[in-house]
Amino acid sequence: METVSYLLAGALGLALAACSGFRVFVPLLAASLAYRTGYLTPSPGFEWLGSWPAVAALGTATVAEILGYYLPVVDNLLDTITGPAAFIAGTLLMTSALPDLPPMVRWGLGVLVGGGTAGIIQTGTSLLRAGSTVTTGGLGNPVLATAENMLAIVGTVLSLLLPLLVAALAVGAVVWVLVHLRRWRQRRAARQHGSAAGPAWPAPGGSA
């Protein structure tokens, strides 16, 4: 029974951390409300996350973040800020969801699993937005922002109801992002190598 409790807690933390890769404050606000209402019990030291000041601050930040991604230029600026913020949010969400484990273990899992998952997914969304800005001149960014908002909100709700399912999907999303990041880096390295090599000019005295 204790193993099942640990599994569910880890899945919940991972699922919420993954959602923070789409929107930093949506899962934090949901966790805060869940702790406030008693739906979830925070791990020791995270009772503050369920306080009314935390709910108010996170609610304000959530609205500002969602609206900010619909403003040209601001959306790309937010990506530079939410990168480290997503890592921190993922770490907090994972650590606060874990049961009473030694602090070193909880924070280690929080940083590696929660923060890592949030950071990887946020990196993927940032690259998609950068590609949308280049290919559509920013016209496609609001569509991408709406999709991210929906993924963050729906994913957060499902994380609270079906944590194992969302955690499995999160693992799949992380693998997908890592694979595509690897391919992108390989293509970029190949282009740089070709540019450095320069054009093949005929040897002196040879035929043109």
C-alpha positions as CSV (number, residue, x, y, z in Angstrom):
1,M,0.0,0.0,0.0
2,E,2.9,2.4,0.8
3,T,4.5,1.6,-2.6
4,V,1.2,2.5,-4.3
5,S,1.1,5.8,-2.4
6,Y,4.6,6.6,-3.4
7,L,3.9,5.7,-7.1
8,L,0.8,7.9,-7.2
9,A,2.6,10.8,-5.5
10,G,5.5,10.6,-7.9
11,A,3.1,10.4,-10.9
12,L,1.2,13.4,-9.6
13,G,4.4,15.5,-9.2
14,L,5.7,14.4,-12.6
15,A,2.4,15.2,-14.3
16,L,2.1,18.7,-12.8
17,A,5.7,19.4,-13.5
18,A,5.2,18.5,-17.1
19,C,2.2,20.9,-17.3
20,S,4.4,23.7,-16.0
21,G,6.5,23.3,-19.1
22,F,3.5,24.7,-21.1
23,R,2.5,27.4,-18.5
24,V,4.5,27.9,-15.4
25,F,1.7,29.2,-13.1
26,V,-1.3,27.1,-14.1
27,P,-0.2,23.9,-12.3
28,L,1.2,25.9,-9.4
29,L,-2.2,27.6,-8.9
30,A,-4.0,24.2,-9.2
31,A,-1.7,22.7,-6.6
32,S,-2.2,25.7,-4.3
33,L,-6.0,25.4,-4.5
34,A,-5.8,21.6,-4.0
35,Y,-3.7,22.1,-0.9
36,R,-5.9,25.0,0.3
37,T,-9.1,22.9,0.0
38,G,-7.6,19.7,1.4
39,Y,-7.9,17.8,-1.8
40,L,-4.2,17.1,-1.6
41,T,-1.8,17.2,1.4
42,P,1.5,18.9,0.8
43,S,4.8,17.3,1.9
44,P,6.4,18.8,5.0
45,G,7.6,22.3,4.5
46,F,5.2,23.2,1.7
47,E,2.2,24.1,3.7
48,W,2.7,27.7,2.6
49,L,1.8,26.7,-1.0
50,G,-1.8,26.3,0.2
51,S,-2.1,29.7,2.0
52,W,-4.4,32.4,0.8
53,P,-1.6,34.8,-0.1
54,A,-0.1,32.0,-2.3
55,V,-3.4,31.4,-4.0
56,A,-3.8,35.1,-4.7
57,A,-0.3,35.6,-6.0
58,L,-0.4,32.6,-8.2
59,G,-3.8,33.5,-9.5
60,T,-2.6,36.9,-10.6
61,A,0.6,35.5,-12.1
62,T,-1.5,32.9,-14.0
63,V,-3.7,35.5,-15.7
64,A,-0.7,37.7,-16.5
65,E,1.2,34.8,-18.1
66,I,-1.7,33.5,-20.2
67,L,-2.5,37.0,-21.5
68,G,1.1,37.9,-22.1
69,Y,1.5,35.1,-24.7
70,Y,-1.0,36.8,-26.9
71,L,1.1,40.0,-27.2
72,P,3.6,40.2,-30.0
73,V,7.3,40.4,-28.9
74,V,6.2,39.8,-25.3
75,D,5.5,36.1,-26.0
76,N,9.1,35.6,-27.1
77,L,10.4,37.6,-24.2
78,L,8.3,35.5,-21.8
79,D,10.0,32.4,-23.2
80,T,13.4,33.6,-22.0
81,I,12.0,34.2,-18.6
82,T,9.9,31.1,-18.2
83,G,12.8,28.8,-19.0
84,P,14.3,28.9,-15.6
85,A,10.9,29.6,-14.0
86,A,9.5,26.4,-15.4
87,F,12.5,24.5,-14.0
88,I,11.9,26.0,-10.5
89,A,8.1,25.4,-10.8
90,G,8.6,21.8,-11.8
91,T,11.0,21.2,-8.9
92,L,8.5,22.7,-6.4
93,L,5.6,20.7,-7.8
94,M,7.4,17.4,-7.7
95,T,9.0,18.0,-4.3
96,S,5.7,19.2,-2.7
97,A,3.8,16.2,-4.0
98,L,6.2,13.6,-2.6
99,P,5.3,11.9,0.7
100,D,7.4,12.1,3.8
101,L,10.8,11.1,2.4
102,P,14.3,12.3,3.5
103,P,14.8,15.9,2.4
104,M,17.8,15.0,0.2
105,V,15.7,12.3,-1.6
106,R,12.7,14.6,-2.1
107,W,14.7,17.5,-3.4
108,G,16.9,15.3,-5.6
109,L,13.9,13.8,-7.3
110,G,12.3,17.3,-7.4
111,V,15.3,18.8,-9.3
112,L,16.1,15.9,-11.5
113,V,12.6,14.6,-12.4
114,G,10.3,17.5,-11.8
115,G,12.6,20.4,-12.9
116,G,14.2,18.4,-15.7
117,T,10.8,17.4,-17.2
118,A,9.4,21.0,-17.0
119,G,12.6,22.4,-18.5
120,I,12.7,19.9,-21.4
121,I,9.0,20.5,-22.3
122,Q,9.4,24.3,-22.0
123,T,12.5,24.2,-24.3
124,G,10.4,22.3,-26.9
125,T,7.6,24.9,-26.8
126,S,10.1,27.8,-27.0
127,L,11.6,26.3,-30.2
128,L,8.2,25.8,-31.7
129,R,7.4,29.5,-31.0
130,A,10.7,30.6,-32.5
131,G,9.9,28.6,-35.6
132,S,6.4,30.0,-35.8
133,T,7.8,33.5,-35.5
134,V,10.2,32.9,-38.4
135,T,7.9,31.1,-40.7
136,T,4.7,33.0,-40.1
137,G,6.0,36.4,-39.0
138,G,4.4,35.8,-35.6
139,L,0.9,35.4,-37.0
140,G,0.8,31.8,-35.9
141,N,1.9,32.5,-32.4
142,P,-1.6,33.2,-30.9
143,V,-2.7,29.8,-32.2
144,L,0.3,28.1,-30.6
145,A,-0.4,30.1,-27.4
146,T,-4.0,28.9,-27.3
147,A,-2.9,25.3,-27.8
148,E,-0.3,25.6,-24.9
149,N,-3.0,27.2,-22.7
150,M,-5.3,24.3,-23.3
151,L,-2.6,21.7,-22.8
152,A,-1.6,23.4,-19.5
153,I,-5.2,23.7,-18.2
154,V,-6.6,20.3,-19.3
155,G,-3.4,18.6,-18.5
156,T,-3.4,20.0,-15.0
157,V,-7.0,19.0,-14.3
158,L,-6.3,15.5,-15.6
159,S,-3.1,15.3,-13.5
160,L,-5.2,15.8,-10.4
161,L,-7.7,13.2,-11.5
162,L,-5.6,10.7,-13.5
163,P,-2.0,11.2,-12.5
164,L,-0.6,7.9,-13.8
165,L,-2.1,8.5,-17.3
166,V,-0.7,12.1,-17.5
167,A,2.7,11.0,-16.1
168,A,2.9,8.4,-18.9
169,L,2.0,11.0,-21.5
170,A,4.6,13.3,-20.0
171,V,7.3,10.7,-20.3
172,G,6.4,10.3,-24.0
173,A,6.4,14.1,-24.5
174,V,9.9,14.3,-23.0
175,V,11.2,11.5,-25.2
176,W,9.7,13.2,-28.3
177,V,11.3,16.6,-27.5
178,L,14.7,15.0,-26.8
179,V,14.6,13.1,-30.1
180,H,13.7,16.2,-32.1
181,L,16.2,18.3,-30.3
182,R,18.9,15.8,-31.2
183,R,17.9,15.9,-34.8
184,W,17.7,19.7,-34.9
185,R,21.3,19.9,-33.4
186,Q,22.5,17.4,-36.0
187,R,21.1,19.4,-38.9
188,R,22.4,22.6,-37.4
189,A,25.9,21.1,-37.1
190,A,25.7,19.8,-40.6
191,R,24.8,23.3,-42.0
192,Q,27.6,24.9,-40.0
193,H,30.1,22.3,-41.3
194,G,29.0,22.9,-44.9
195,S,29.2,26.7,-44.4
196,A,32.7,26.4,-42.9
197,A,33.9,24.2,-45.8
198,G,32.9,26.8,-48.3
199,P,32.2,26.3,-52.0
200,A,34.3,23.9,-54.0
201,W,36.4,26.0,-56.4
202,P,38.3,24.5,-59.4
203,A,42.0,23.9,-58.9
204,P,44.3,26.4,-60.5
205,G,45.0,25.4,-64.1
206,G,42.1,23.0,-64.2
207,S,39.1,23.2,-66.4
208,A,36.2,25.3,-65.3
